[in-house]
Amino acid sequence: MRLLDELGSDTLTEVTVDTGVAALQPDVEVPIEQAVLELSVAILREEYAAARRRIRWLLDGTPRVAPLWRDHLLCLLVTAEVRGGDPLGAREAVAAWRREWVDGRTTDVATILVLASAAALDPFDAQAGDLVRQGRELCRREGTPTLLPWFAVIEGGLALNEGRYDDAVSTMRAAREGIEAEDPALLRVDADLIEALWLSGRHAEAEHELRGFEQAALRSPRRWTTLALARSRAVCASDRDAARAFRTAEAVYRTDDAPSERRRLARARERCGAGEERIVLRRLPRAETHDRTLTPQERDVVALVEKGLRNREIAASLFLSLRTVELRLTGIYRKLGVTSRAHLIARLHNAAS
């Protein structure tokens, strides 16, 4: 009932449901069933850091959690990283989950969906398409179509990233039509649908979808809806002044926001034609950019920035202090004539194309 209430379901009659889940306390002993429920609600409420800490505490505790519940907890850890938009965290969580699998384990369709969601988050992971096809085939073979729309959501996002905008529109609309109720989780497809419509030249439809997304976001406010709306508004304003529209969207982002959302904004900016314009406008004077050669250490930092890692994650990966990473980024920005992460990524994509 608490989960249904958090999802905004109106299928329940008047009941008293305590949805005031306090911040998760890792030192509080509760039955594992209750802990898993509280973790699910915490993920719905975007309390990803608290959920991660609690999951790890439960996994490392004694006595050891039973295998069934360890599987639940590790699946929730992957889900938290995916919903939190952290490609590196999702990859590590999937690896930890797989290490617990016994030999000969049969992968069910729900597990495939979680794995596909994690793979789709990482632009360097080529498994997402294969997992989607595997999941759809398993749904059809077992006669369980419930999860087909969610595989379509992932497939539509992949089509958008590959530049197949018409395919993306048809796939994402099919996903929405496959869900009868208004599920807040399905709102995550709306920003991608708006972008696909805009890029396929169907501007009036994109603006109509944007108005609907704005109304739906009011009914289910979340941090990710704020970021997705900022991206969608920038896309739909890009024909008037793309650079200004995306600067406005960038101003909404905080340093602790999901790396995947930052990457999506950068990609949208690039696809809508604002990337080159921004570089021209923000290029530093020639006297300040006399040395554009990056050191090997700086190139390591750039490679991790392009993967969507945050400064503290880069520091951990390269065994550096956070301050050292910040100083190296400052030097990189100065050499390349850029002023932000999004600007750097746009510059890199333009150089590669």
C-alpha positions in Angstrom: 0.0 0.0 0.0 2.9 2.4 0.7 4.3 1.7 -2.7 1.0 2.3 -4.4 0.5 5.5 -2.5 3.9 6.7 -3.5 3.1 5.9 -7.1 0.0 8.0 -6.9 -2.4 5.1 -7.5 -6.1 5.9 -7.0 -7.1 2.3 -6.9 -7.2 2.2 -3.1 -10.1 3.4 -1.1 -9.5 5.7 1.8 -7.0 4.1 4.1 -4.4 5.3 6.5 -1.0 4.7 5.0 2.1 6.0 6.6 4.3 7.2 3.7 6.5 9.3 5.8 9.6 7.1 5.4 12.4 8.6 7.5 15.9 8.8 6.3 17.3 5.3 6.3 19.3 4.5 9.4 22.0 1.8 8.8 22.2 0.9 12.4 18.5 0.1 12.9 17.7 -3.6 12.8 14.4 -4.4 11.0 13.0 -7.5 9.4 14.5 -8.0 5.9 11.1 -7.8 4.3 10.5 -4.4 5.8 14.0 -3.2 4.9 13.4 -4.2 1.2 10.1 -2.3 1.2 11.6 0.8 2.7 14.5 0.6 0.2 12.0 0.4 -2.7 10.2 3.5 -1.4 13.5 5.3 -0.9 14.4 4.7 -4.5 11.0 6.0 -5.7 11.7 9.2 -3.7 15.2 9.6 -5.2 17.0 8.9 -2.0 19.7 7.1 -3.9 22.6 7.7 -1.6 20.7 6.6 1.5 19.5 3.5 -0.4 23.0 2.6 -1.5 24.4 2.9 2.1 21.6 0.8 3.5 21.9 -1.9 0.9 25.6 -2.2 1.4 25.2 -2.3 5.2 22.7 -5.2 4.9 24.9 -7.1 2.4 28.0 -6.7 4.7 26.2 -7.5 7.9 26.2 -10.6 10.1 24.6 -13.0 10.0 24.8 -13.1 6.3 21.5 -12.3 4.5 19.9 -15.4 2.9 20.6 -15.8 -0.9 17.1 -14.9 -1.9 17.2 -11.6 -0.1 20.8 -10.9 -1.3 19.5 -11.2 -4.8 16.7 -8.7 -4.1 19.1 -6.3 -2.5 21.6 -6.4 -5.3 18.9 -6.0 -7.9 17.7 -2.9 -5.9 21.3 -1.6 -5.9 21.4 -1.8 -9.7 18.0 -0.1 -9.9 19.1 2.7 -7.6 22.2 3.4 -9.7 20.1 3.3 -12.9 17.4 5.6 -11.6 20.2 7.8 -10.2 21.7 8.0 -13.6 25.2 6.8 -12.7 26.7 4.7 -15.5 29.8 3.7 -13.5 27.8 2.9 -10.4 25.4 0.8 -12.4 28.2 -1.1 -14.1 29.8 -1.9 -10.8 26.4 -2.9 -9.2 25.7 -5.3 -12.1 29.1 -6.9 -11.7 28.5 -7.4 -8.0 25.0 -8.9 -8.7 26.4 -11.3 -11.3 29.1 -12.5 -8.9 26.4 -13.8 -6.6 24.6 -15.8 -9.3 24.9 -19.6 -9.0 26.0 -21.6 -12.0 23.1 -22.5 -14.3 20.9 -19.7 -13.1 18.1 -19.0 -15.5 17.8 -15.3 -16.3 14.1 -14.3 -16.1 12.6 -11.4 -18.1 12.5 -9.0 -15.1 16.3 -9.5 -14.6 16.9 -9.0 -18.3 15.0 -5.7 -18.1 17.1 -4.4 -15.2 20.3 -5.5 -17.0 19.1 -3.8 -20.2 18.3 -0.6 -18.3 21.8 -0.5 -16.8 23.5 -1.2 -20.2 21.5 1.5 -21.9 22.8 4.0 -19.4 26.3 3.5 -20.5 27.1 4.8 -24.0 30.1 2.5 -24.2 28.1 -0.7 -23.4 27.0 -2.4 -26.6 24.8 -5.0 -24.9 21.7 -3.0 -24.5 20.2 -3.8 -27.9 20.8 -7.5 -27.6 19.3 -7.5 -24.1 16.2 -5.7 -25.3 15.8 -8.3 -28.1 16.3 -11.1 -25.7 13.8 -9.7 -23.3 11.1 -9.1 -25.9 11.5 -12.6 -27.3 11.2 -14.1 -23.8 8.1 -12.0 -23.1 6.4 -13.4 -26.2 7.6 -16.9 -25.7 6.3 -17.0 -22.2 3.1 -15.1 -23.0 3.9 -12.4 -20.5 3.6 -9.1 -22.3 3.5 -6.9 -19.2 7.1 -5.8 -19.5 7.1 -5.3 -23.3 6.4 -1.5 -23.0 9.5 -1.1 -20.7 11.7 -2.8 -23.3 10.2 -0.4 -25.9 11.2 2.6 -23.7 14.8 1.4 -23.8 14.7 0.6 -27.5 13.3 4.1 -28.2 16.1 5.7 -26.3 18.6 3.7 -28.3 17.0 4.7 -31.6 17.2 8.4 -30.5 20.9 8.1 -29.8 21.5 6.4 -33.1 19.7 9.2 -35.0 16.7 7.1 -36.1 14.2 9.7 -35.0 11.0 8.3 -36.7 11.8 4.8 -35.2 12.3 6.4 -31.8 8.9 8.2 -32.0 6.9 5.1 -33.0 8.6 2.9 -30.4 8.2 5.3 -27.5 4.6 6.0 -28.4 3.9 2.2 -28.5 5.5 2.0 -25.1 3.1 4.6 -23.7 0.1 3.0 -25.3 1.0 -0.3 -23.7 0.6 1.1 -20.2 -3.1 1.8 -19.2 -2.5 3.7 -16.0 -0.6 6.9 -15.7 2.6 5.5 -14.2 5.1 8.2 -13.1 8.0 6.0 -14.1 6.8 6.2 -17.7 7.3 9.9 -17.7 10.9 9.2 -18.2 10.2 8.5 -21.9 8.5 11.9 -22.5 11.6 14.0 -22.8 13.1 11.6 -25.3 9.9 11.5 -27.2 9.7 15.3 -27.4 13.3 15.4 -28.6 12.7 12.7 -31.2 9.6 14.5 -32.5 11.4 17.8 -32.8 14.4 16.3 -34.6 12.1 14.5 -37.0 10.6 17.9 -37.9 7.3 17.4 -36.1 7.5 20.6 -34.1 3.8 21.1 -33.4 3.6 17.5 -32.0 6.7 18.1 -29.9 5.3 21.3 -28.4 1.9 19.5 -27.7 3.8 16.7 -25.9 5.8 19.3 -23.9 2.6 20.9 -22.6 1.3 17.4 -21.5 4.7 16.6 -19.9 4.6 19.9 -17.9 1.2 19.0 -16.5 2.2 15.4 -15.7 5.3 16.6 -14.0 3.2 18.8 -11.7 1.4 15.7 -10.5 4.6 13.8 -9.9 7.4 16.3 -9.0 10.9 14.8 -8.9 14.3 16.1 -9.5 14.6 14.2 -12.7 11.4 15.7 -14.0 12.9 19.1 -13.4 16.0 18.2 -15.4 14.0 16.4 -18.2 11.7 19.4 -18.5 14.6 21.8 -18.8 16.0 19.7 -21.6 12.6 19.4 -23.4 12.0 23.2 -23.2 15.5 23.9 -24.6 14.9 21.5 -27.5 11.5 23.1 -28.3 13.1 26.6 -28.2 16.2 25.7 -30.2 14.8 27.0 -33.5 14.7 30.5 -32.1 18.0 30.7 -30.2 19.6 27.4 -29.5 22.6 28.6 -27.6 20.5 30.7 -25.2 17.9 27.9 -24.8 20.5 25.4 -23.7 22.3 27.9 -21.5 19.0 28.3 -19.7 18.7 24.5 -19.3 22.3 24.2 -18.1 21.6 26.7 -15.3 19.0 24.3 -13.8 21.6 21.6 -13.2 23.5 21.2 -10.0 26.9 19.6 -9.6 25.4 16.5 -7.9 22.8 15.8 -10.6 22.8 12.6 -12.5 25.7 12.2 -15.0 23.3 10.6 -17.5 21.0 13.6 -17.5 24.0 15.9 -18.1 25.0 13.7 -21.0 21.5 13.7 -22.4 21.4 17.5 -22.3 24.8 17.7 -24.0 23.7 15.3 -26.8 20.4 17.2 -27.2 22.4 20.4 -27.6 24.6 18.8 -30.2 21.7 17.4 -32.1 19.8 20.6 -32.1 22.7 22.6 -33.5 23.8 24.6 -30.5 27.1 22.9 -29.9 29.2 24.7 -32.6 27.5 28.0 -31.9 28.4 27.9 -28.2 32.0 27.1 -28.9 32.3 30.1 -31.2 30.7 32.4 -28.6 32.7 31.2 -25.7 36.1 30.6 -27.3 38.9 32.3 -25.4 41.2 34.8 -27.0 44.1 33.4 -29.0 46.7 34.7 -26.4 45.1 32.5 -23.7 45.0 29.3 -25.7 48.5 29.1 -27.1 49.0 25.6 -25.7 46.1 23.3 -26.5 48.2 20.1 -26.0 46.8 18.0 -23.2 49.1 16.0 -21.0 48.5 12.3 -20.6 47.1 12.9 -17.1 44.7 15.5 -18.5 43.6 13.1 -21.2 42.8 10.5 -18.6 40.5 13.1 -16.8 38.9 14.0 -20.1 38.1 10.4 -21.0 36.3 9.9 -17.6 34.4 13.2 -18.0 33.2 12.0 -21.4 32.0 8.8 -19.7 29.8 10.9 -17.4 31.8 10.5 -14.2 31.6 13.1 -11.5 34.7 14.7 -10.0 34.8 12.5 -6.9 34.4 9.4 -9.1 37.2 10.6 -11.3 39.4 11.1 -8.2 38.6 7.6 -7.0 39.3 6.0 -10.4 42.6 7.7 -10.9 43.6 7.6 -7.2 43.8 11.4 -7.0 42.5 13.9 -4.5 39.3 15.8 -5.4 41.3 19.0 -5.4 43.8 17.6 -8.0 41.0 16.6 -10.3 39.5 20.1 -10.0 42.8 21.8 -10.8 43.3 19.5 -13.8 39.9 20.3 -15.1 40.6 24.0 -14.8 43.8 23.6 -16.8 41.9 21.5 -19.4 39.1 24.2 -19.7 41.8 26.9 -20.2 43.7 25.0 -22.9 40.6 24.0 -24.9 38.7 27.3 -24.4 35.7 25.8 -22.7 33.8 26.9 -19.6 31.8 23.8 -18.4 31.5 20.1 -18.6 28.8 20.3 -21.2 30.9 22.7 -23.2 33.9 20.3 -23.0 31.8 17.3 -24.1 30.3 19.3 -27.0 33.8 20.3 -28.1 35.0 16.7 -28.0 32.0 15.5 -30.1 32.6 18.3 -32.6 36.3 17.5 -32.9 35.4 13.8 -33.5 32.8 14.5 -36.2 
